[in-house]
C-alpha cells in the first residue's frame, strides 16, 4: 500500500490494565498523505 500518496505502518503495543492483566495488540495503519506529507485520512486496523 505504500506509494507517493499512501502509507502503511505496522504496529504493536503491550500494556498492563488497571486490574493487573497484561495485554498485547497489533495491527497496521493505512494513511493517505498530501504533497507535503500531511495525513489526509487515517484508518487504524487491529489484527
Backbone as ProteinMPNN parsed JSONL, in Angstrom:
{"seq_chain_A": "XXXXXXXXXXXXXXXXXXXXXXXXXXXXXXXXXXXXXXXXXXXXXXX", "coords_chain_A": {"N_chain_A": [[0.815, -1.198, 0.0], [2.148, 1.139, 0.202], [3.053, 4.128, -1.399], [3.315, 7.066, -3.52], [1.268, 8.64, -2.408], [0.22, 7.131, -0.379], [0.506, 5.329, 2.668], [1.498, 2.596, 4.668], [1.738, 1.364, 7.908], [2.996, -0.935, 10.151], [2.186, -1.921, 13.494], [2.603, -2.526, 17.025], [1.624, -3.062, 20.399], [1.974, -3.302, 23.925], [0.718, -3.731, 27.231], [-0.318, -3.064, 30.657], [-3.298, -3.563, 32.257], [-5.568, -1.748, 34.451], [-6.557, -3.582, 36.265], [-4.484, -5.344, 36.478], [-3.979, -7.347, 34.573], [-2.067, -8.401, 31.738], [-1.776, -7.238, 28.395], [-1.673, -7.498, 24.795], [-1.6, -6.013, 21.613], [-1.827, -5.814, 18.04], [-1.438, -4.543, 14.695], [-2.132, -2.558, 11.79], [-1.713, 0.706, 10.33], [-3.332, 2.533, 7.824], [-2.767, 5.167, 5.654], [-3.509, 8.132, 3.772], [-1.672, 10.67, 2.178], [-0.906, 14.175, 1.622], [0.769, 16.337, -0.814], [2.674, 17.483, 0.795], [3.228, 15.641, 2.682], [1.475, 15.506, 4.76], [-0.979, 13.917, 6.745], [-4.023, 12.944, 5.356], [-6.156, 11.136, 5.45], [-6.763, 8.543, 7.828], [-6.704, 5.222, 8.773], [-7.075, 2.901, 11.258], [-6.216, -0.383, 11.73], [-6.741, -3.008, 13.602], [-5.333, -6.284, 14.185]], "CA_chain_A": [[0.0, 0.0, 0.0], [2.995, 2.328, 0.216], [3.228, 4.774, -2.683], [3.523, 8.507, -3.358], [0.232, 9.268, -1.576], [-0.311, 6.134, 0.56], [1.499, 4.779, 3.593], [1.033, 1.56, 5.604], [2.682, 1.189, 9.011], [2.66, -1.989, 11.113], [2.41, -1.506, 14.872], [2.291, -3.449, 18.121], [1.659, -2.414, 21.707], [1.695, -4.166, 25.078], [0.486, -2.921, 28.422], [-0.921, -3.695, 31.821], [-4.567, -2.923, 32.584], [-5.71, -1.338, 35.849], [-6.79, -4.764, 37.111], [-3.249, -6.112, 36.556], [-3.699, -8.295, 33.489], [-1.207, -7.915, 30.663], [-2.395, -7.412, 27.087], [-0.884, -7.136, 23.619], [-2.377, -5.784, 20.398], [-1.031, -5.468, 16.869], [-2.234, -4.207, 13.526], [-1.457, -1.61, 10.91], [-2.399, 1.945, 9.986], [-3.302, 2.922, 6.419], [-2.966, 6.609, 5.55], [-3.23, 8.858, 2.538], [-0.979, 11.915, 2.509], [-0.874, 15.171, 0.558], [2.086, 16.566, -1.405], [3.581, 17.919, 1.858], [3.394, 14.541, 3.62], [0.493, 15.614, 5.844], [-2.014, 12.881, 6.695], [-5.364, 13.383, 4.969], [-7.048, 10.133, 6.035], [-6.047, 7.541, 8.611], [-7.516, 4.088, 9.198], [-6.361, 2.0, 12.16], [-6.742, -1.731, 11.512], [-6.194, -4.027, 14.504], [-5.363, -7.662, 13.687]], "C_chain_A": [[0.853, 1.253, 0.0], [3.189, 2.829, -1.207], [3.381, 6.262, -2.458], [2.478, 9.189, -2.472], [-0.388, 8.304, -0.573], [0.82, 5.558, 1.394], [0.825, 3.717, 4.455], [2.131, 1.36, 6.642], [2.167, 0.081, 9.917], [2.973, -1.486, 12.516], [2.074, -2.64, 15.833], [2.424, -2.674, 19.426], [1.363, -3.459, 22.777], [1.509, -3.267, 26.287], [-0.087, -3.749, 29.552], [-2.166, -2.892, 32.171], [-4.613, -2.591, 34.078], [-5.921, -2.53, 36.777], [-5.583, -5.703, 37.163], [-2.983, -7.064, 35.41], [-2.909, -7.611, 32.371], [-1.894, -8.191, 29.337], [-1.417, -7.007, 25.99], [-1.825, -7.018, 22.434], [-1.408, -5.507, 19.261], [-1.976, -5.164, 15.724], [-1.424, -3.34, 12.589], [-2.347, -0.396, 10.687], [-2.244, 2.16, 8.487], [-3.611, 4.409, 6.346], [-2.797, 7.065, 4.112], [-2.641, 10.199, 2.954], [-1.025, 12.87, 1.325], [0.562, 15.375, 0.074], [3.119, 17.046, -0.386], [3.842, 16.815, 2.884], [2.44, 14.586, 4.795], [-0.604, 14.57, 5.662], [-3.365, 13.502, 6.362], [-6.431, 12.437, 5.506], [-6.196, 9.115, 6.771], [-7.039, 6.477, 9.045], [-6.642, 3.167, 10.03], [-7.016, 0.632, 12.047], [-6.082, -2.721, 12.473], [-6.281, -5.407, 13.855], [-6.397, -8.463, 14.437]], "O_chain_A": [[0.32, 2.347, -0.188], [3.458, 2.043, -2.116], [3.559, 6.692, -1.319], [2.772, 10.209, -1.849], [-1.416, 8.619, 0.026], [1.928, 5.33, 0.91], [-0.296, 3.917, 4.922], [3.303, 1.208, 6.3], [1.035, 0.144, 10.398], [3.913, -0.714, 12.707], [1.357, -3.58, 15.49], [3.232, -1.752, 19.539], [0.589, -4.389, 22.551], [2.073, -2.175, 26.357], [-0.308, -4.953, 29.427], [-2.094, -1.677, 32.359], [-3.805, -3.087, 34.863], [-5.514, -2.498, 37.939], [-5.641, -6.744, 37.817], [-1.861, -7.552, 35.275], [-3.065, -6.419, 32.105], [-2.517, -9.238, 29.159], [-0.46, -6.271, 26.23], [-2.738, -7.828, 22.271], [-0.299, -5.024, 19.486], [-3.163, -5.486, 15.776], [-0.193, -3.378, 12.587], [-3.567, -0.462, 10.836], [-1.154, 1.99, 7.941], [-4.605, 4.865, 6.911], [-2.049, 6.47, 3.337], [-3.054, 10.79, 3.952], [-1.165, 12.449, 0.177], [1.469, 14.663, 0.505], [4.317, 17.022, -0.668], [4.587, 17.021, 3.843], [2.571, 13.797, 5.731], [-1.097, 14.366, 4.553], [-3.796, 14.461, 7.002], [-7.485, 12.878, 5.963], [-5.054, 8.854, 6.393], [-8.085, 6.786, 9.615], [-5.596, 2.707, 9.572], [-8.224, 0.497, 12.243], [-4.991, -3.22, 12.196], [-7.191, -5.671, 13.069], [-6.576, -9.65, 14.165]]}, "name": "protein", "num_of_chains": 1, "seq": "XXXXXXXXXXXXXXXXXXXXXXXXXXXXXXXXXXXXXXXXXXXXXXX"}
